[in-house]
Amino acid sequence: MEWRVIDSGFNSPFYNMAVDEALTEGFLKTRRPVLRFYGWKPAGFSLGYSQKTEEVLDVDLCRENNVPFVRRVTGGSLIYHNQEVTYSLVCSPEDLAKHLTVKEGFKKLCWFILNMYSELGLNSCFACEYAWRNNSSTSSFCFSSFEDYDILIEGRKIGGNAQKRKKGLIFQHGSIPLTLDLDSAKKYVKEDLRGIENRAVSLDMVLFRKTGFEEISKRLKSSFEKVFNLSLKESCLSAEEERRAGYLESEKYRKDSWNISRVNQ
């Protein structure tokens, strides 16, 4: 099966989440899998689906400083999105292997990221494979705690990935931080994040050079084709996907009823 690949460039947190949802809806009609890359402008936070916004984030300070925040449809913890490459993908279980469990599917879909790190000369692994890890505490902030299939480099977490499944559909998205602006994040996150520098890392930090969105998204595309032995066809949002994304942005993802109280689900 030939996959679509879409490079959406840099958009607001609200539009980014709206496009992801529009693509999942479109897949249910076309059954054509899609891989998408995008960035965040302005920088902002995304919250896991079940998080209570005002318990983890200083909402008043975010609004005072025009720092946007948006709730994801996937689980997990709070992420500060700034200089990074974010990917999302939509496919069916059959596009991977029909009988994979949720964890097996998640692990398989993350292999193209590990392969890219390997091609960059980096030694990465899943957290469950690391010789030592301290996962005794949970955190409201994604980069502070390790789940089994979080990706580590030099024992520190790089980015985060999350998945949502419906019948006949797998949706996954994740972030590859090029740099980390933890000082900015600390201003707005209510949890004490002292010491997080020892648990999180960015791509530029481990490569000791500056990368960029274009380079890393290109490498990820190539790695995806290699790992899954398929071809990606350059594409863009259809007129229907654009229309639906615009509606979802204004009527869902910019609304406090979704981002704070999570109604109108």
N, C-alpha and C positions, 0 to 999 in steps of 0.2 A: 504494500500500500504506500503510495506517495503521500508524504506529509506536506501540508502548507507550512511555511515559515514566514512570520510577520515581524518586522522591526518597527515598533511603534514610536521609537524615539523617547523624548522626555515629556511627561505630562503630569498633571496634578494627581495626588493620591486618590482623589475621588474618581477621576476618569480612569485611572489605571485599574481600579477594582471593578468599575462598571464594564470595561472592555473584557476583563477576564470572565465576568458572568455572561456577557453577551456571546462570547465564544463558546461557552459551555452549552448555552441554549441553541446556538447555531449547529453545534455538533450533533445534537439529538435529531436534527432534520437532515443533515447532509451525510453524517457518519464519516466525515473526512477528518482525520486527526490533524492537529495544529500545534505548532511550537511558536511561542511569541517571546520577544525580548523587548524590554522597556526600561526607562529610567524615571527618576522622580524629580520634578521641578514644580514648585519648591520642595525642599526637603521636608519630611514630616514623619509621623508615626503611623504604623498600622497595628491594630489590636487583634488578638485572637478572638474568635467568635464568642467564646464564653466568658471573656474577661469583663469585669465591672469597671468601666472607664474611670470613674471618679475615685476608685480605690487604688488605681495604679498610675494615674496620670494627673498632673496639676492642670486641670482643664482651664481654669481662669487665667493662668499664666500663659498657656498656649494661645488662648484667644487674645490676650493683651499683646503678645509678640507676633501674632499672625502665623503661628506654627500649626499647620493642619494635622488632623488625626482622623483616621478612618478605620472602620471595623472590617475585618476580612470575613469571608465565608468559611475559612479553614480555622482549625484550632491553633493551639500554641500560644506563645507569649508576645509581649510588646516588642516591636522592632522599630528602630530609628533608621529611616531610609534616607541616605544622602548620596555620596559618591559610590555608586554600585551599578552592577548589571543585574536586573531581575528577569527571570524567565517564568513563563507559565506554559503549561501544555494540557491538552485535552485529547483523550483517546479512549478506546474501549479496552476491556481486559484482553480481548482477543488480539489486539494490536501488539500486546506484549507476549503473553502466554496464558492460555485460558485458565489454568488451574493454580495460578500463583495466589498465595494468601495476601492479605493487605500488606503485611510487613515485607514479604518477598517482593511484591510489586513496587513498594516504596524503595527498597534497596536497589532493585534493578533500574528504576528510573533515575536514580542518583549516580549511576555508574558513569554516565557521560561527563559529569562534573569531576569525579575522581580521575578519569582518564585525561581530561584537560590539564589538571594539576600535574599529573605524571609527565605529560608532554612538555610542561614548563620546567621540569626538573625538580618538582616538589614531591615530598613523601607525605601523602595524605592517607587517612584511613577513617573508618567509621568509629564512633566512640566506643561501641561494644567490642571492638577489636584492639583498643588501646591498652597497653600493659598496665597503666595506672590511671585512674580517673576518680575524682571526688565528686560524686553525684548524690551526696547525702542530703542536700537541701534543694528545694525548688525555688524558683524565682519568677517574678512577674515580667522580667526582662529577658528576652530570648537568649542573648549572648552570655548570660550568667549561669546557665545550667545545661547539662548534656543529656540528651536522649540517645537511645541505642544507635540510631542511624544519622545522628548529627555528624558532620564532617569535621575532622580535626587535622591541623597541621602543627607539628611540633608541640602536640598536647594542648593546643588552644583551638577554640571553636572558630570556624570561618563561615559566616553566613548562617542561614537557616532554611529549612524546607518543610512544607506542609502539604497535606493531601486531603481531598474530600472525594468520597465515592457515592455515586447513586447507581441504581440498577442500569447496567450497560454502559457506565461512564466512569472514567477516572479523571479527576482534575488535580493538578499539582502545580505549585509555584514555589519559588525560592529566590534567595538573594545571594549574590557574590559581591561582598564589599571590596571596593578598590582601595578605599581609605576608611578609617574609622574616626568619627568625631564624637568620642565618648563624653567629652566635656560638655558639649551642647546637649546631649541626651540627658546627662545627669541633672540638668537644670529643671527638667520637666517630669522626670520619673520619680515617683514618691518613695520607692524602695531605695535604701542605702546601697549605692553601687561602688563603694570603695573596694579596690582590689580587682575590679573587673578587667583591668589592663592585663592581668596575669591569666585571664581565661579566654580572651577574645583576640583575634588577629585579623588583619586585612591582607589582600593580595600584594599590594605594594610593599607592605612591611616585610613579608617573607621573601619577596623577589629582590628587594633592595633596589628597586627602580620604579619609575612611574609608568603605569599602564593607562588604559583608557577604555571607554565604552565600546568604541569601534573595534579595537584589537580583541578584547575579551569576548564580545558577542560573536565575532567571526571565528574565534577559536572554539567556542562552544558549539556553534553550528557544525563545524568540521568534525568535532569529537562526537556529536550526536549521530551524524551519518555513519561514522566509523564504527561506533559501539553497537548500533542497532542495524547496521548493514542495510541502510535505506537511503533514499534520495529526498532532499528537501526542495520544494519548489517555492521560489519567492512569491509572496502574495501580499494582499492588503485586506483590510476589512471590507466586506461586502456592504452594499447600501443598506441592507436590512440590519447587519451587525452594527453599523455606524448609528443608525436610527435608534436601535435598541440600547446601545451604550449611552447615547445622549439622554435618553429617557431615564435609564437607571442612575446615571450620575445626578440628575436634578431631583428625581423623585425618591431616591433611596440613599445613595452614598453621601450626599451633602446634608442629609437630614439628621437632626439630633435623635429622632425617633429610632434611627438605626445605630448611629454611632455612640449614643449614650444609653438610651433606655431599651434599645433593640426590640422594637415592635415593627409591625408591617413586614414580617420576615418573608 
